[in-house]
Amino acid sequence: MSFVSIREVTPHAGKENVVKERMKEISAVMEKHGTKSGLYSVVAGDGAGRFDLQNWYPTLKSAVASFQAYGSDPAYQALMQKRGADPAGEIEGPWIGRMIHGAPKGIKPVILHRDYHAPRSAIPEIMKLAPSVDELMATVDVEVGIGVPMVKNDHEMVRLVYRFNSMDHWGEVADQMITDERFMALVDAGHKLGRLTSSRILAAV
C-alpha cells in the first residue's frame, strides 16, 4: 500500500509556463523533504491543460513529516508568497488518496487515469479483477494500479491507473487492447461494478 497527495492546478490564460516553472520548483523542494514527487501535464481528456503534482509516501506518518518539513522550508514559503502576490492559476487540493493495488515502482513518463463512480461495497469485487488485469497488461509492459480517495470531496471514486513507458508505448498498447477480447471482457466486468465518469492522459514534465 502507498499514499499519494495530489494538487491540481489549472493555469490562467497565458500563464502556463509560469505555473509549470513554479510547480517544478515546488516539486524539487518537496523532494528534499522525503517525498517522491512527480509533476505531470494533462495532455488529453478531462482536465486537459491542467498540471498535476503527485507526492508519494509509504505511510501516512512519513507523509505528515514531509508535509511539515517542506511547509517550513524558506524556499517553499518564498514560492507561496510569490503565488499570493502574482496568482497564475487555480489550485485544487491537495487531496489524499490510497493505492489499494499496484503502488508505483517509479515515476512513469505517461499515465492513463480512468475514474469510476462506485460504492465502497464494490471494492472487493473490483479487487478480484485486479490479478487478471495485471497479468494481461504485463504482457505489454504496463503497470496497473487502483486507488481510492482518503481525504477528498468524493469518496465514491475508484481510479484505475495505467503506467506507460512513453506516449508511443501508450498508442501501441491502446491499438492492441481495443481489439483484445480478454481486455474488453475485463472492461465490461468493471462497468458492471462502477460507472466510468472521466479519463485523462498525463505526461511527465
C-alpha positions in Angstrom: 0.0 0.0 0.0 1.1 3.6 -0.6 -0.4 7.1 -0.3 -0.5 10.0 -2.7 -1.1 13.7 -2.2 -2.3 15.4 -5.4 -2.5 19.1 -6.3 -4.3 20.0 -9.5 -3.5 23.4 -10.9 -5.3 25.0 -13.9 -3.2 27.9 -15.3 -4.7 31.2 -16.1 -4.6 32.1 -19.9 -1.1 33.0 -20.9 0.4 31.8 -17.6 1.1 28.1 -18.5 4.9 28.5 -18.4 4.8 30.4 -15.1 2.7 27.7 -13.5 5.0 24.9 -14.9 8.2 26.6 -13.6 6.8 27.3 -10.2 5.5 23.8 -9.8 8.8 22.3 -10.9 10.5 24.4 -8.2 7.9 23.3 -5.6 8.3 19.7 -6.5 12.1 20.0 -6.1 11.7 21.5 -2.6 9.3 18.7 -1.7 11.8 16.0 -2.9 14.3 17.4 -0.4 12.0 16.5 2.4 11.2 12.8 2.0 8.7 12.6 -0.8 8.8 11.0 -4.2 7.4 13.8 -6.3 6.2 13.9 -9.9 4.8 16.7 -12.0 2.5 15.9 -14.9 0.7 17.8 -17.6 -2.8 16.6 -18.5 -2.4 16.4 -22.3 -5.8 14.9 -23.2 -9.2 14.2 -21.7 -10.7 15.5 -18.5 -8.7 18.5 -17.2 -6.6 18.9 -20.3 -4.2 21.8 -19.9 -4.0 21.3 -16.1 -0.9 20.4 -14.1 -1.0 17.6 -11.5 1.7 17.5 -8.8 1.8 14.0 -7.2 3.7 13.2 -4.0 4.1 9.6 -3.0 4.6 8.2 0.5 4.9 4.6 2.0 3.0 5.6 5.2 0.8 8.5 6.4 3.3 9.1 9.2 6.0 9.8 6.6 3.6 12.0 4.6 2.8 14.2 7.6 6.5 14.5 8.5 7.3 15.5 4.9 4.4 18.0 4.7 5.5 19.7 7.9 9.2 19.8 6.8 8.7 21.3 3.4 6.0 23.6 4.7 8.6 25.3 6.9 11.3 25.4 4.3 12.1 29.1 3.4 12.3 28.2 -0.3 8.7 26.8 -0.2 7.4 29.8 1.8 9.0 32.1 -0.8 7.2 30.4 -3.6 3.9 30.6 -1.7 4.4 34.3 -1.2 5.1 34.7 -4.9 1.9 32.8 -5.7 0.0 35.1 -3.4 1.4 38.3 -4.9 1.0 37.1 -8.5 -1.5 34.3 -8.9 -1.0 32.3 -12.1 -3.6 29.6 -11.8 -6.4 28.0 -9.8 -5.4 25.3 -7.3 -7.5 22.3 -6.2 -6.1 20.2 -3.4 -4.1 18.7 -2.0 -6.3 15.7 -1.7 -5.1 12.4 -0.4 -5.5 9.0 -2.0 -4.7 5.5 -1.0 -3.4 2.9 -3.5 -5.2 -0.3 -2.7 -3.4 -2.2 -5.5 -0.3 -1.7 -7.6 1.8 1.0 -5.8 4.0 2.7 -8.4 7.6 1.4 -8.7 8.8 4.7 -10.0 7.7 7.9 -11.9 6.5 6.7 -15.3 6.5 9.3 -18.1 2.9 8.6 -19.3 -0.1 7.7 -17.3 -3.8 7.0 -18.1 -6.4 7.6 -15.5 -9.9 6.0 -15.7 -12.1 7.3 -12.9 -15.2 5.3 -11.9 -18.1 6.2 -9.6 -18.6 3.1 -7.4 -19.8 2.5 -3.9 -17.2 1.2 -1.4 -19.1 -2.0 -1.2 -18.0 -2.7 -4.8 -14.3 -2.6 -3.9 -13.9 -6.4 -3.0 -15.3 -7.4 -6.4 -13.1 -4.8 -8.2 -10.1 -6.2 -6.4 -11.0 -9.7 -7.7 -10.5 -8.4 -11.2 -7.1 -6.9 -10.5 -4.9 -10.0 -10.9 -6.4 -10.7 -14.4 -5.8 -7.1 -15.4 -2.2 -7.2 -14.1 -1.5 -10.5 -15.9 -2.8 -9.2 -19.2 -1.1 -5.7 -19.0 2.2 -7.3 -18.0 2.4 -8.8 -21.5 2.6 -5.3 -22.9 4.9 -3.9 -20.1 2.2 -1.7 -18.5 1.9 -1.3 -14.7 -1.6 -1.1 -13.3 -2.8 0.5 -10.0 -6.1 1.0 -8.3 -6.6 4.0 -6.0 -9.4 5.4 -3.8 -9.7 8.8 -2.1 -8.9 9.0 1.6 -9.4 12.8 2.1 -11.4 14.3 -0.7 -14.8 15.7 -1.6 -15.8 12.5 -3.5 -15.4 9.1 -1.6 -17.1 7.0 -4.2 -14.4 7.4 -6.8 -12.2 4.5 -7.9 -9.2 5.3 -10.1 -7.6 2.8 -12.4 -4.1 3.9 -13.3 -2.2 2.6 -16.3 1.5 3.5 -16.4 3.4 3.6 -19.8 7.0 4.0 -20.9 6.3 6.7 -23.5 3.5 8.2 -25.5 4.4 5.9 -28.4 4.0 3.0 -25.9 0.5 4.2 -25.0 -0.5 4.4 -28.6 0.8 0.9 -29.4 -0.9 -0.6 -26.4 -4.2 1.2 -27.0 -4.3 -0.1 -30.5 -3.8 -3.6 -29.3 -6.2 -3.5 -26.3 -9.2 -2.1 -28.1 -9.3 -5.3 -30.2 -8.3 -7.7 -27.4 -11.3 -9.8 -26.3 -9.8 -10.5 -22.9 -9.3 -6.8 -22.2 -12.7 -5.9 -23.4 -14.3 -8.6 -21.2 -12.4 -7.1 -18.2 -13.6 -3.6 -19.1 -17.2 -4.9 -19.3 -16.9 -6.6 -15.9 -15.6 -3.4 -14.4 -18.6 -1.4 -15.9 -20.9 -3.7 -14.0 -19.3 -2.6 -10.7 -19.0 1.1 -11.4 -19.8 3.9 -13.8 -16.9 5.4 -15.8 -17.1 9.2 -15.3 -13.8 10.6 -16.7 -10.4 9.7 -18.1 -7.3 11.6 -18.9 -3.7 11.1 -20.2 -0.9 12.7 -18.3 2.7 13.3 -19.4 5.6 13.9 -17.1 7.0 17.4 -17.1 
